[in-house]
Amino acid sequence: MDLSIVIPLLNEEESLPELAAWIERVMHTNGYSYEVIMIDDGSYDSSWNVIEELSRKNNNIRGIKFQRNYGKSAALNEGFKAAQGDVVITMDADMQDSPDEIPDLRRMIIEDRYDMVSGWKKKRFDNKLTKNLPSKLFNAAASRASKIKLHDFNCGLKAYRKKVVKSIEVYGEMHRYIPVLAKWAGFRNIGEKVVEHRARKYGVTKFGWNRFINGFLDLISIMFVGKFSKKPMHVFGLWGSIVFLIGMCIWIYLGIAKFFFAKFNMTDRPIFYIGLISLVIGTQLFLAGFLGELISRNSADRNIYLIEEKIGFNK
């Protein structure tokens, strides 16, 4: 199969028929064998009914319905598990991503040998203050921290070699950092393509300032996990040992001063409490690293979500 198109969605009943028809035109024009996997992330409108109707009309359309809302990362993760195409395309369901970009994205994977290609919405139609400015700040921080030269980490329109999506696990809110996950998995040939950003035609944006704040917290998390998830003792044990050693040195100094010079009571000096706290914190950090090591070696590393229904996968 040439292409798997993975589309996570939440309350997009109005846009789905038009989006499906547009994708079908592009696929037929280019002669691709394909599947469209739509993941309903707990919509409370009639999105699932629309997906069922589309699947009846087009054998290439599949659907996955979550029992409740889990978020975009969970939807992408399930879509990646189900994808069978040699190239996997992700796009949003709100009609702001253009299916006409798909042939060029696929070409960059197949002919230019990229592992992953991320879209860059260079010209945007969003609110400059509430969305464009936070997005620029976020992307600049993500690029600097990850050392991946991309302008738009959070663009929903991306292309992947099949092996990439089968090698990564997307969880929490980590869909913003799929390029980072791919890099940590050993796929370093990551490209970028300027893509069209269309004005929203249906529905309302799901973006809010809480997502902007969470994005930076997730960036810190993923950089830490990427470096130390398999070796937590290297960070906790190191700093625990350093802090413990500082505390021990303070106590040795105080002990020598007390028993050999008898100038003061140990508990009369503030440095005594600094030494005591250092010993306690150092021990706690070391134990945290030890426990993290045990957990990392025995973790199942699985995403489990309640799926209410699937359609189209037995066609």
QUIHUWO-V727110 format. One record per residue. PHI is phi in radians with two decimals (999 if undefined). PSI is psi in radians with two decimals (none if undefined). OMEGA is omega in whole degrees, -180 to 180 (* if undefined). Layout:
# QUIHUWO-V727110
phi->PHI psi->PSI omega->OMEGA
phi->PHI psi->PSI omega->OMEGA
This chain:
# QUIHUWO-V727110
phi->999 psi->2.35 omega->-176
phi->-1.27 psi->-0.78 omega->-170
phi->-2.44 psi->2.45 omega->164
phi->-2.05 psi->2.19 omega->180
phi->-1.91 psi->1.96 omega->-175
phi->-1.77 psi->2.15 omega->-175
phi->-2.23 psi->1.76 omega->172
phi->-1.35 psi->2.54 omega->-177
phi->-2.65 psi->2.68 omega->176
phi->-2.54 psi->1.97 omega->178
phi->0.99 psi->1.02 omega->-179
phi->-2.16 psi->0.65 omega->-175
phi->-1.02 psi->-0.57 omega->-176
phi->-1.29 psi->-0.63 omega->-173
phi->-1.50 psi->-0.40 omega->-171
phi->-1.05 psi->-0.81 omega->-180
phi->-1.05 psi->-0.75 omega->-180
phi->-1.17 psi->-0.71 omega->179
phi->-1.13 psi->-0.76 omega->-180
phi->-1.10 psi->-0.72 omega->179
phi->-1.15 psi->-0.69 omega->179
phi->-1.13 psi->-0.79 omega->178
phi->-1.07 psi->-0.74 omega->-179
phi->-1.07 psi->-0.71 omega->179
phi->-1.09 psi->-0.78 omega->-179
phi->-1.12 psi->-0.74 omega->-180
phi->-1.12 psi->-0.78 omega->-179
phi->-1.18 psi->-0.68 omega->179
phi->-1.06 psi->-0.65 omega->-177
phi->-1.70 psi->-0.05 omega->177
phi->1.19 psi->0.57 omega->-180
phi->-1.48 psi->2.49 omega->163
phi->-1.49 psi->2.39 omega->-169
phi->-2.73 psi->2.93 omega->169
phi->-2.47 psi->2.56 omega->175
phi->-2.00 psi->2.10 omega->-180
phi->-1.90 psi->1.92 omega->179
phi->-1.78 psi->2.17 omega->-178
phi->-1.92 psi->1.95 omega->-180
phi->-1.47 psi->1.91 omega->-174
phi->-1.55 psi->1.00 omega->176
phi->1.31 psi->0.64 omega->179
phi->-1.08 psi->2.54 omega->176
phi->-1.93 psi->0.19 omega->170
phi->-1.77 psi->-2.73 omega->-176
phi->-1.71 psi->0.48 omega->-179
phi->-0.97 psi->-0.74 omega->-178
phi->-1.16 psi->-0.66 omega->177
phi->-1.09 psi->-0.66 omega->178
phi->-1.15 psi->-0.75 omega->179
phi->-1.08 psi->-0.73 omega->178
phi->-1.05 psi->-0.74 omega->-180
phi->-1.18 psi->-0.72 omega->178
phi->-1.11 psi->-0.68 omega->-180
phi->-1.17 psi->-0.59 omega->177
phi->-1.17 psi->-0.58 omega->-178
phi->-1.47 psi->-0.48 omega->-175
phi->-2.32 psi->1.98 omega->-177
phi->-1.15 psi->-0.20 omega->-179
phi->-1.53 psi->-0.10 omega->-177
phi->-1.71 psi->2.18 omega->176
phi->-2.02 psi->2.79 omega->-180
phi->-2.42 psi->2.49 omega->173
phi->-2.22 psi->2.22 omega->-178
phi->-2.00 psi->2.05 omega->175
phi->-1.31 psi->2.57 omega->178
phi->-1.22 psi->-0.47 omega->176
phi->-2.62 psi->3.09 omega->-180
phi->-1.35 psi->2.15 omega->178
phi->-1.98 psi->-0.35 omega->-178
phi->1.94 psi->2.89 omega->-175
phi->-1.13 psi->-0.65 omega->-179
phi->-1.08 psi->-0.76 omega->179
phi->-1.09 psi->-0.73 omega->-180
phi->-1.10 psi->-0.77 omega->179
phi->-1.12 psi->-0.70 omega->-179
phi->-1.06 psi->-0.76 omega->178
phi->-1.20 psi->-0.65 omega->177
phi->-1.11 psi->-0.70 omega->179
phi->-1.14 psi->-0.66 omega->178
phi->-1.08 psi->-0.67 omega->-175
phi->-1.46 psi->-0.34 omega->-173
phi->-1.13 psi->2.40 omega->-179
phi->-2.09 psi->-0.15 omega->-177
phi->-1.24 psi->2.69 omega->177
phi->-1.14 psi->-0.57 omega->175
phi->-2.12 psi->2.35 omega->-179
phi->-1.95 psi->2.21 omega->178
phi->-1.92 psi->2.33 omega->171
phi->-1.96 psi->2.49 omega->176
phi->-2.70 psi->2.74 omega->178
phi->-1.42 psi->2.81 omega->-175
phi->-1.66 psi->0.06 omega->-172
phi->-1.57 psi->0.16 omega->179
phi->1.25 psi->0.18 omega->176
phi->-1.51 psi->-0.27 omega->172
phi->-1.75 psi->2.39 omega->-177
phi->-1.68 psi->2.13 omega->175
phi->-1.07 psi->-0.32 omega->178
phi->-1.13 psi->-0.27 omega->178
phi->-1.38 psi->-0.28 omega->-172
phi->-1.04 psi->-0.83 omega->-179
phi->-0.99 psi->-0.73 omega->-180
phi->-1.20 psi->-0.65 omega->178
phi->-1.11 psi->-0.75 omega->178
phi->-1.12 psi->-0.72 omega->179
phi->-1.05 psi->-0.70 omega->-179
phi->-1.13 psi->-0.57 omega->177
phi->-1.30 psi->-0.84 omega->-174
phi->-1.33 psi->-0.85 omega->-173
phi->-1.59 psi->-0.72 omega->-179
phi->-1.51 psi->-0.10 omega->172
phi->1.16 psi->0.50 omega->172
phi->-1.29 psi->2.57 omega->173
phi->-1.37 psi->-0.58 omega->-177
phi->-2.68 psi->2.49 omega->176
phi->-2.24 psi->2.19 omega->-179
phi->-1.82 psi->2.37 omega->176
phi->-1.26 psi->2.62 omega->176
phi->-2.22 psi->1.90 omega->178
phi->-1.45 psi->1.44 omega->-174
phi->-1.15 psi->-0.70 omega->176
phi->-1.92 psi->2.02 omega->-174
phi->-1.96 psi->2.72 omega->179
phi->-1.97 psi->0.32 omega->-180
phi->-1.52 psi->2.97 omega->176
phi->-1.10 psi->2.20 omega->-173
phi->-1.13 psi->-0.64 omega->-175
phi->-1.44 psi->-0.82 omega->-172
phi->-1.50 psi->-0.33 omega->-178
phi->-2.25 psi->-0.82 omega->-176
phi->-1.17 psi->-0.79 omega->-179
phi->-1.13 psi->-0.87 omega->177
phi->-1.02 psi->-0.64 omega->-180
phi->-1.12 psi->-0.73 omega->179
phi->-1.14 psi->-0.74 omega->178
phi->-1.10 psi->-0.78 omega->-180
phi->-1.08 psi->-0.82 omega->-178
phi->-1.15 psi->-0.65 omega->178
phi->-1.12 psi->-0.75 omega->179
phi->-1.16 psi->-0.73 omega->-179
phi->-1.14 psi->-0.71 omega->-179
phi->-1.15 psi->-0.73 omega->-179
phi->-1.19 psi->-0.74 omega->-177
phi->-1.23 psi->-0.67 omega->-175
phi->-1.60 psi->-0.26 omega->-176
phi->1.06 psi->0.55 omega->173
phi->-1.90 psi->2.12 omega->-173
phi->-1.46 psi->1.39 omega->175
phi->-2.19 psi->2.61 omega->180
phi->-1.69 psi->-0.30 omega->-171
phi->-2.55 psi->1.35 omega->-178
phi->-1.06 psi->-0.60 omega->-171
phi->-1.58 psi->0.10 omega->178
phi->-1.09 psi->2.25 omega->-178
phi->-1.27 psi->-0.35 omega->-177
phi->-1.55 psi->1.86 omega->-179
phi->-2.47 psi->2.77 omega->176
phi->-2.22 psi->2.50 omega->-177
phi->-2.39 psi->2.56 omega->164
phi->-1.22 psi->2.50 omega->-176
phi->-0.93 psi->-0.69 omega->-177
phi->-1.06 psi->-0.53 omega->-179
phi->-1.16 psi->-0.89 omega->-176
phi->-1.21 psi->-0.39 omega->177
phi->-1.46 psi->-0.12 omega->-176
phi->-1.87 psi->-0.12 omega->-177
phi->-2.08 psi->2.76 omega->176
phi->-2.15 psi->2.12 omega->-178
phi->-1.79 psi->2.13 omega->-175
phi->-2.50 psi->2.97 omega->179
phi->1.02 psi->-2.09 omega->175
phi->-2.10 psi->0.53 omega->-172
phi->-1.41 psi->0.07 omega->177
phi->-1.07 psi->-0.43 omega->177
phi->-1.18 psi->-0.39 omega->-172
phi->-2.04 psi->0.51 omega->178
phi->-1.02 psi->-0.67 omega->175
phi->-1.01 psi->-0.65 omega->179
phi->-1.21 psi->-0.75 omega->178
phi->-1.04 psi->-0.73 omega->179
phi->-1.12 psi->-0.73 omega->179
phi->-1.10 psi->-0.77 omega->179
phi->-1.14 psi->-0.45 omega->179
phi->-1.44 psi->-0.03 omega->176
phi->1.79 psi->0.10 omega->180
phi->-1.74 psi->1.73 omega->-172
phi->-1.78 psi->-0.17 omega->-179
phi->-1.52 psi->1.39 omega->-175
phi->-1.91 psi->2.14 omega->-178
phi->-1.94 psi->3.10 omega->-178
phi->-2.48 psi->2.52 omega->179
phi->-2.40 psi->2.30 omega->175
phi->-1.19 psi->2.21 omega->-178
phi->-2.18 psi->2.80 omega->180
phi->-1.30 psi->2.34 omega->172
phi->-1.91 psi->2.02 omega->-176
phi->-1.69 psi->2.57 omega->177
phi->-1.12 psi->2.51 omega->-179
phi->-1.10 psi->2.26 omega->-178
phi->-1.76 psi->-0.60 omega->-177
phi->-2.26 psi->2.71 omega->172
phi->1.20 psi->-2.93 omega->-178
phi->-2.23 psi->2.72 omega->-180
phi->-1.19 psi->2.56 omega->176
phi->-1.70 psi->0.13 omega->-176
phi->-1.46 psi->2.47 omega->175
phi->-2.62 psi->2.93 omega->-179
phi->-1.11 psi->-0.47 omega->178
phi->-1.09 psi->-0.59 omega->178
phi->-1.20 psi->-0.59 omega->178
phi->-1.14 psi->-0.80 omega->179
phi->-1.15 psi->-0.80 omega->180
phi->-1.07 psi->-0.55 omega->-180
phi->-1.05 psi->-0.76 omega->179
phi->-1.21 psi->-0.65 omega->176
phi->-1.12 psi->-0.70 omega->178
phi->-1.15 psi->-0.60 omega->178
phi->-1.08 psi->-0.80 omega->178
phi->-1.06 psi->-0.76 omega->-179
phi->-1.08 psi->-0.84 omega->-175
phi->-1.23 psi->-0.57 omega->177
phi->-1.18 psi->-0.66 omega->178
phi->-1.20 psi->-0.84 omega->-178
phi->-1.09 psi->-0.72 omega->-179
phi->-1.07 psi->-0.62 omega->-177
phi->-1.53 psi->-0.61 omega->-168
phi->-2.16 psi->0.08 omega->-177
phi->-1.08 psi->-0.57 omega->180
phi->-1.61 psi->-0.13 omega->-178
phi->-2.56 psi->1.02 omega->-178
phi->-1.07 psi->-0.49 omega->179
phi->-1.10 psi->-0.44 omega->-178
phi->-1.15 psi->-0.55 omega->179
phi->-1.69 psi->-0.87 omega->-179
phi->-1.21 psi->-0.73 omega->-180
phi->-1.14 psi->-0.69 omega->180
phi->-1.09 psi->-0.94 omega->-178
phi->-1.21 psi->-0.58 omega->176
phi->-1.09 psi->-0.74 omega->180
phi->-1.15 psi->-0.72 omega->180
phi->-1.11 psi->-0.84 omega->-179
phi->-1.14 psi->-0.71 omega->179
phi->-1.10 psi->-0.71 omega->179
phi->-1.12 psi->-0.68 omega->177
phi->-1.06 psi->-0.82 omega->179
phi->-1.08 psi->-0.71 omega->180
phi->-1.13 psi->-0.72 omega->178
phi->-1.09 psi->-0.70 omega->179
phi->-1.09 psi->-0.77 omega->-179
phi->-1.17 psi->-0.65 omega->177
phi->-1.10 psi->-0.77 omega->179
phi->-1.05 psi->-0.81 omega->-179
phi->-1.15 psi->-0.65 omega->179
phi->-1.13 psi->-0.76 omega->178
phi->-1.10 psi->-0.77 omega->-180
phi->-1.11 psi->-0.60 omega->-178
phi->-1.33 psi->-0.89 omega->-169
phi->-1.50 psi->-0.40 omega->-179
phi->-1.77 psi->-0.46 omega->-178
phi->-2.04 psi->-0.36 omega->175
phi->0.85 psi->0.80 omega->-177
phi->-1.52 psi->-0.43 omega->-173
phi->-2.81 psi->2.88 omega->171
phi->-1.40 psi->2.43 omega->-177
phi->-1.03 psi->-0.69 omega->-175
phi->-1.35 psi->-0.07 omega->179
phi->-1.47 psi->-0.15 omega->-176
phi->-1.89 psi->2.34 omega->179
phi->-1.00 psi->-0.54 omega->-177
phi->-1.11 psi->-0.42 omega->177
phi->-1.04 psi->-0.78 omega->-178
phi->-1.27 psi->-0.55 omega->175
phi->-1.11 psi->-0.76 omega->178
phi->-1.10 psi->-0.73 omega->180
phi->-1.10 psi->-0.80 omega->179
phi->-1.11 psi->-0.68 omega->179
phi->-1.08 psi->-0.71 omega->179
phi->-1.12 psi->-0.76 omega->-179
phi->-1.16 psi->-0.84 omega->-179
phi->-1.12 psi->-0.73 omega->179
phi->-1.05 psi->-0.76 omega->178
phi->-1.11 psi->-0.74 omega->-179
phi->-1.13 psi->-0.74 omega->178
phi->-1.09 psi->-0.73 omega->180
phi->-1.12 psi->-0.75 omega->178
phi->-1.16 psi->-0.63 omega->177
phi->-1.08 psi->-0.74 omega->177
phi->-1.12 psi->-0.70 omega->179
phi->-1.12 psi->-0.79 omega->178
phi->-1.13 psi->-0.71 omega->178
phi->-1.07 psi->-0.65 omega->178
phi->-1.10 psi->-0.76 omega->179
phi->-1.12 psi->-0.75 omega->-179
phi->-1.14 psi->-0.78 omega->-178
phi->-1.10 psi->-0.53 omega->-179
phi->-1.42 psi->-0.30 omega->-177
phi->-2.09 psi->0.13 omega->-178
phi->-1.26 psi->2.44 omega->178
phi->-1.32 psi->-0.40 omega->178
phi->0.95 psi->0.89 omega->-178
phi->-2.20 psi->2.59 omega->169
phi->-1.78 psi->2.16 omega->180
phi->-2.15 psi->2.12 omega->-180
phi->-2.25 psi->2.59 omega->179
phi->-1.40 psi->2.00 omega->179
phi->-1.84 psi->2.11 omega->-177
phi->-1.36 psi->-0.66 omega->-174
phi->-2.82 psi->2.62 omega->171
phi->-2.26 psi->2.53 omega->176
phi->-2.39 psi->2.63 omega->172
phi->1.52 psi->-0.08 omega->-174
phi->-1.49 psi->-0.18 omega->180
phi->-1.83 psi->0.22 omega->-178
phi->-1.38 psi->none omega->*
